[in-house]
Amino acid sequence: MLCSYSPKLFFFLLLHLFLANAEPIPSLPNLRKLSFHEGYTQIFGDNNLMLHHEGKKVHISLDERTGSGFRSQESYLHGFFSASIKLPSDYTAGVVVAFYMSNGDVYEKTHDELDFEFLGNVRGKDWRIQTNVYGNGSTSVGREERYGLWFDPTEDFHQYSILWTYNNIIFYVDDIPIREVERVPSSGGYFPSKPMSLYATIWDGSQWATSGGRYKVNYKYAPYIAEFTDLVLHTCPNHQALPCGSVSLLSPEQRLSMESFRKRYMTYGYCYDRIRYPVPLAECHVGPERELYLMSGESRAYERRRHMKRRAWRGTADPGF
């Protein structure tokens, strides 16, 4: 019997192999999941923060009154920080869920920051994920990257992690490394170097979050609830990598997984944005892969998929990834 070739099926088979062979994050000593009261405190949102399962699960919500959020009780200089997150579903345009590290409350003009930002979308369109890195108050220079995901983050919990050491920062999604930032001489002062606290918030980003502010939060769909569990705060002394004393943070297999993810799922990279940065920033090492991106830094493959969805959804809202 003859079988027709399906590129889509072939891709998903490759993706299955890619994820199946991805190495998990190296085991960490004393990696314990904390309850809310063991490591966190509410920062705003009164009753919009709710605890469940003896504080092991946290719901933060956005409604027409307020968003909500929490932060770690302590600040940390390097470590591994993680949470399993389930995002709101249905119409979420303008909604921003953030899982990030910052010391802006202590260093107002020279703060450091490591961001996971989840950007909502119109009904039927996917959430987008954005990472960013700031150091020493370098907020005037954006180092954003944006990605699609291979799953629906509203259907179940998925793990999002930040590994921050003296020399490296690695962002993970479900044990897959998706971005690495290395401390190099050209980093200057933008590599975070001061203790930071961990934050989780949900808020109204209508002015910019979805299609540059074209689509706003619609509170008839509120409350928007983001769920957090498996909360991890793990630090290592003496600026050591994790696990403590490790020589290499990413194995060859993990690095291959990261490269595969970025090739398929990165939708925007600041290093390829020739409109914002006609001369790439010092840490950007741009090679032939630059041709895969438009002048705006958007992935050409992403733009093709976007235009295909526009045709499929003609007459409806502008689609996301």
Beta strands, then each sheet from edge to edge (+ up, - down):
strand 1: 33-34
strand 2: 40-44
strand 3: 49-52
strand 4: 57-62
strand 5: 68-72
strand 6: 79-86
strand 7: 95-102
strand 8: 113-119
strand 9: 128-134
strand 10: 145-147
strand 11: 158-164
strand 12: 168-173
strand 13: 176-182
strand 14: 197-204
strand 15: 224-234
strand 16: 266-273
strand 17: 296-298
sheet 1: 1+ 15- 4+ 3-
sheet 2: 1+ 15- 6+ 11- 12+ 13-
sheet 3: 2+ 5- 14+ 7- 8+ 9- 10+ 16- 17+
end
